[in-house]
Amino acid sequence: MSKSKILVGLVLALYLFFIIFEISEEFNIAFLLDSVLIPVITAFYIILCKRKNIYFLLFLICYSVSEIMGVVTHYILYYNVPIANRSIYYEYDYYIGSALYIIGYALLFFKVIKEISLKYVLRNFKIHLIVLSALNIYLIYVLQFIVKSELEYKFQYHTELIYNIVTLMLLSGALLTYFYRDNKKSLYQFIGALFIVFSEVLDIAYNYIDQRALLNIIGTTLALCAFYFFYQQALLKHSAKVDNEQFALMNDSSFS
């Protein structure tokens, strides 16, 4: 059996058990299984992928460390710290974990935009940029309105604001890269970014509106789909033809 099939089988098994325990309201076990999915994918990326992209690798590591840290914090506090004294520890876990996610998404964003000529984008995609900017501003406003009603920590609003800005920048960058490259790799990047943003929106709904098991399951499913497409695009090289104008701009740009 190939290593890739082992990876798929292990991830699917963890995912199915997560759904079972989430539906059965065994939330501690479901939380554990949910949190080890991405670290498992990260481990297999490190083992299986010969040509590793440093930005993508660091993104996976940041995301995985945040997930693992959340599990460790939860179980240490659950079994060793009285409920009344847990708040400060969860606050530190929230800030550090969120910072790791933000750094991870920022690294992935830089990976995406390094694959395009910013001069060409600014010259030829003006309408796209205006529409994307307007849409992002609206989405950030809506998400922050939801978050504002359920704040627990002092700097939570600002942390969520930075978090949402970075994730939407990733989506916008991936979409522009797809317009620019128009190949399979850029398509996978865009689909992955789209799934991750949908997953984050559902995560906000789960944390700030209604903690229903279905929301958590759908959010995890979308995140898993996102990482599948991110993983697949990491195995590909850009193959689209680039016209002479783009080629010249790419050579002149320090971001290409």
C-alpha positions, 0 to 999 in steps of 0.5 A, a space after each residue: 500500500 502506498 504512503 499516499 493511500 495510508 494518508 487518505 485512509 488515516 485522515 478519513 478514519 479520523 474524520 469519520 470518528 470525529 463525526 460519530 463522536 460529535 453527533 454522539 455529543 462526546 465533545 472532548 473526543 470529537 475536539 481531539 480528533 478534529 484537532 489532529 487532522 491537520 497535524 497528520 496532513 502536515 506530517 505526511 506533507 513533510 514525509 512525502 513531498 520531495 519539493 517543499 515550498 517553504 511558505 506552504 510548509 511554515 503555514 502548515 506548521 503554524 496551523 498544526 502547532 496552534 491546533 495541538 496547543 489548543 488540545 494540550 491546553 484544553 486537556 491540561 486545564 480540564 483535568 488539573 485546573 478548577 473551572 473558576 481559574 481557567 479563564 486566563 489560560 484560555 485567554 492566552 491560548 486564544 491569543 497565541 493560537 490566533 497569532 499562529 493562524 494569522 501568521 500561517 495565513 499570511 505566509 500562504 498569502 505571500 506564497 500566492 502573490 509571489 506567483 504573479 506580477 503585481 504590476 500586471 495585476 494593477 494594470 489589467 485587473 483594476 475592476 477586479 480589485 475594486 470589486 474584491 475590495 468592496 466585497 472584503 470590506 462588507 464581509 469584514 463589517 458583517 463578521 465583526 458585527 457578529 463578533 462584537 456581540 460576544 466578546 470575552 477578552 480585551 483585545 478579541 475584537 482587534 484580533 478577530 479583525 486582523 484574522 478576518 482581514 488576512 483570510 480574505 486577503 488570502 482568498 483575494 490573492 488566490 482569485 487574482 492568481 487564478 485570473 493571472 495563471 489560469 491553470 490547475 495549480 492556481 485553480 486548486 489554490 483558489 478552491 482551497 482558499 475559498 473552502 478555508 474562508 467558508 470554514 472560518 465563517 462557519 467557525 465564527 457562527 459556531 463560536 459566536 452564534 450557536 454551537 450546533 454540532 452540524 455547524 462544527 461538522 460542516 466547518 471541519 469538512 470544509 477545512 479538510 477539503 481546503 487542505 486537500 486542495 492546498 496539498 494537491 496544488 503543492 504537488 503541482 508546478 505552474 504550466 500555463 503559457 504566459 504572453 510576452 507582456 506578462 513575461 516582461 512584467 514578471 521579470 521586472 517585478 520583484 514579487 515574481 
